Amino acid sequence: MDIVLDELDKRILNALQADAAQTNHQLAQLVHASPPTCLRRVKRLTDAGIILRQVAIVAPDKVGAGLTAIVEITLDNQAAERLQEFEALVADEPALLQCYRVSPGPDFVLVLQVADMAAYHALAHQLFAAQKNVRNVRTYFSIYRSKFDTRLAV
């Protein structure tokens, strides 16, 4: 379902991206709409696939996942089914936050959030070293995160 976003839709999306925990009444007041209109708009945006889900953002260091690893993966064989096999392999890994198929350069860029270097080592062995089609793994470890945001400009 393709919909054209009007100004009210954009205000709703921006308000929800800033705080999705607010009530419909609070949201309606913030975007200058009636609560029933606001509720209908949010449902329409959700049904259209524009709002994918509403989540809580957790502080990694507060839950024992203080090490961020950005990993480049190059496969030996880049046939479509090999790329899909790798994506399926990593899809259910809870420490994997993001997986991008990229070009040019490596085949994938992954963002992992783990407890520490030992946890990364164990995960890297399981996901990468033990796989026959993984040719190269290059990992960058975050020493400081200067910006993190989940909001898209609408």
BELBEL-V776529 format. One record per pair of residues at least 6 apart in sequence whose C-alpha atoms are under 7 Angstrom apart, sorted by the first residue. I is the first residue (numbers start at 1). J is the second residue. Records with the same first field share a line. If there is no record, write none. Layout:
I=J ; J
This chain:
1=48
2=48
8=31
9=41
10=154
11=31
12=31
14=154
17=151
20=54
24=35 ; 38 ; 39
25=35
28=34 ; 35 ; 38
45=51
46=52
60=66
64=115
65=113 ; 114 ; 115
66=113 ; 114 ; 115 ; 116
67=113 ; 114 ; 115 ; 116
68=112 ; 113 ; 114 ; 141 ; 142
69=111 ; 112 ; 113 ; 139 ; 140 ; 141 ; 142
70=109 ; 110 ; 111 ; 112 ; 139 ; 140 ; 141
71=109 ; 110 ; 111 ; 137 ; 138 ; 139 ; 140
72=106 ; 108 ; 109 ; 110 ; 137 ; 138 ; 139
73=106 ; 107 ; 108 ; 109 ; 136 ; 137 ; 138
74=106 ; 107 ; 108 ; 134 ; 135 ; 136 ; 137
75=107 ; 133 ; 134 ; 135 ; 136
76=133 ; 134 ; 135
77=133
90=127
95=112 ; 113 ; 114
96=111 ; 112 ; 113
97=111 ; 112 ; 113
98=110 ; 111
99=108 ; 109 ; 110 ; 111
100=108 ; 109 ; 110
101=107 ; 108 ; 109
102=108 ; 109
114=120
128=134
